[in-house]
Each structure stands twice: as C-alpha cells, then as structure tokens.
Amino acid sequence: MRTADDMDGFTRVFVRERQRIVHLVRRIVGCDSTAEDIVQDTYLRLKDRHLGEADLSLVFRTAQNLALDHLRSRRVRHEHARQASHDTDVSSASPEQMADSRARLEGLLQTLRGLPPRTRRVFLMQRIDGWTYPQIGQALGVSTSTVEKEMMLAMHRCRDFLRRQAQAESTAVAGERYTLT
C-alpha cells in the first residue's frame, strides 16, 4: 500500500476528494456500484497526466461527463430494445428473427463503442439528447464544423455497419436458395 508520501500530487488530490466525486456521480447515475466504477474510470483516464490541486475542476468535470455518457449509453440501449420490441411482434417472431435482431443491435452498439470518445459523445448528444450542433460545440469547446465532421464520421460508420449487415443477410439468403433446390 502506498503512503501519502509515495503518491504524486494528482493521486493525493484524487484520494482526498474521492468521496465527493463518488457522491456527485452517484447523484447522476443513481447506483453506488456504477458510481464507483465511473470514479475508477475517471482516475484511470487522468492518472498519467501531470495534474495537481489546480486541476480539481477537471477531475469533477471528467467524472460528471463519464456519468452522463453512461446515462446516454443506457438510454440508447433501452430505446433500441423498446424499438425492437415494437418493430417485432414477439408472438410472431421466430427465434432466428429475434436472434438476428439482437445481433444487429449488438453490432450497432459495438460500432458506437468503437468510435473515438468525442465522436461517440457528439453522436449521443445529437441523436439521443436532441442537442443542436452549435449547442454540442459549445458544450465540448469545439467549433460547429468539428461537430459536423464528428457526426458525419459516426453516421458513416453506422451506415457501413448496416450495409455490411444487409449484404451478409442477402448472401446468406441467396446461399440458402441454392442449397434448398
């Protein structure tokens, strides 16, 4: 175990303020274990930077942003699950159709997870929270043009995934046709 003398400035500040950070995140996400995970992620993201006492607001802002990202991600999953349940009448859907829908949703979520963090944030802020590009730019401290470029990248990746998925499905259907005759 490290003693206070062994810790760098950032770690000392983080350890001292940890309970306040956890409290802030817990208020946002409403779950103790999730708050603890997010605070740990905050530490891991910032530990290699040379931060000190003067950077305390950055620590709180990072924790808050990670908590909000968590909520957006959870909202996306719930919305897609709700939409999938409305799109597919469960009583008439075959197990294969349900598995395909789940696989498509998971692939799309994986595509979103694979985006650079700022691009993912821009996408979620616009598509889930309904923010305008200028609002997003102001919140993230970037130009509207940068927000547009990030959004184009996110949409391009999602379209590519859906296009590949459709091609794979049509190839599979064509293959079944040849094997059944």
N, C-alpha and C positions, 0 to 999 in steps of 0.2 A: 504494500500500500504506500502510495506517495504521501509525503508530508507536505505541509503548506510551503515549506522552503524549497521543495523539489518542483513545485508547479510553476508554469510560466504565468505571465500576467493574465492572459485570457482565461486559462483554466481556473485561476483563483477567483476572478470575477464571475465566471460561469457557476462555479460551485457555490459562491456566496449568494448569487441571485437565483439559483436553480428553483427554489420553491416558488418564487414569484413568477418565474417563466412557466412552470408547471400549472400554476393557478390560472394564468392568462389563457394557456392553451386548453385547459380543462373547461373553462367557461365557453370557449368557442366550440369544441368538439363534443362536450358532454360525457366524456368517458375517461376514467382515470388511466386505464392501461393504454389507450390510444394517445392520451396526453403525454404519458411517459415516453412512448415510442417517438413521438414527434419532437420532444425535447432532446432525446438522444440523437435524432437525425440532425437537429439544429447544431448540436455540439460537433457532430462529425463533419458537417458542412463547413464549419467555421474554424475548426481547431488548427488547421495548417496555415491560417492567415496570421499575420503578426498584429493581433488586436489587443487592446487593453481597456482600461477603465473608460476612456473617452468613446469607445465603440459599443457601449452598453445598449444604446438605442438600436444599433444594427442587430444585435442579438435578439432583442424583443421583436423587432420587425421581421426578422427571418423566421422566428418561431410562429409568429402570427400568420405570415404568408404560407408557411407549411401547413398550418392548421386549416387555413382557408382552402388551400389546394386539396387537402384531404376531404373536406366537405364537398367541394365541387366534384371530385372524383367519385365519391359515394353517391352524390346526386345523379351523376351520369349513369352509373351502374343501375340505380333504381329506376331511372327514367327509361333506359333501354330495356330493362326487364319488364317494366309496365307496358311499354310499347309492344314488345314482343308478345306479351300475353294478350294484348288487344288485337294484334295483327293475326295471330294464330288461334283459332278456336281449339282449345286443348282437347275437347272431346272428339274432334275430327282429325287432329294431327296425329300422324304416325310417330312412333318412337324415333324413326330415322329423321323425320322432318324436325322434330324437337331437338335432336342431337345436332343437326345441321345448323339450326338457328342459334343454338348455344355456341357452337364452334365459330360461326360467323361473328357473333357478338364478342366472343373472347378474342378473336383475331383483330377485330377493330379496336378493342381496348388495348391489346398488345401494341398495335400500331401507334395509338396515342401515347402509351408509356414509352415508346421508342423515340418520340420526338424530343428535341432539346427542351430543357425545362422552361425557358421563356416562351418558346413556340407553343408548348402544351398549355401554359398559363394563358396566353393570348387566345388560343382556341376555346378554352373553357370559359374565360371571361366573356367572350363574344357569344358563343353558342349556348351556353348554359345560363349565364347571368344576364345576357342581353345587353351588355355594355357596347357603346359605340367605339369606333376606332380611336377618336380623339380622347375619350374617357380612359381607354386602356393605355394609350400612350402617356397620358398624364400620370396615371397611377403607377406605371412601370418606369417612368422617367425616360421614355424614348419617343422618337418622332412618330407621327401618324403613318408616315411612309414605312417605317420599320415595322409597325403593327401590321400594315397591309402585306408586307413581304412575309412576315411570320405566318399570317393567316393563309396566304397562298401556299406556303410550304405545307402547312397542316392539311389543307384541303387536298393538295396534290397527293400527299401520302395516303390519305383516306381513300381517294378515288382509285389510286393504284392498287391498294389492297382489295377494294370491291371489284375492280376489273379482273385482277388475278383470280379472285374467288369465283366470279362468274365464268371465266374461262375454264377453270378446273371443274366446275359443275357441268358445263356443257360438254367437256371432254369425257367426263365420267358417264354422262347420259348417252353420248354417241357410242362409247365403248360398250355399254350395256345393250344397245340396239343391235350391234354386230354380234354379240355373243348370244343373244336370245333367238336369233333367226336361224 
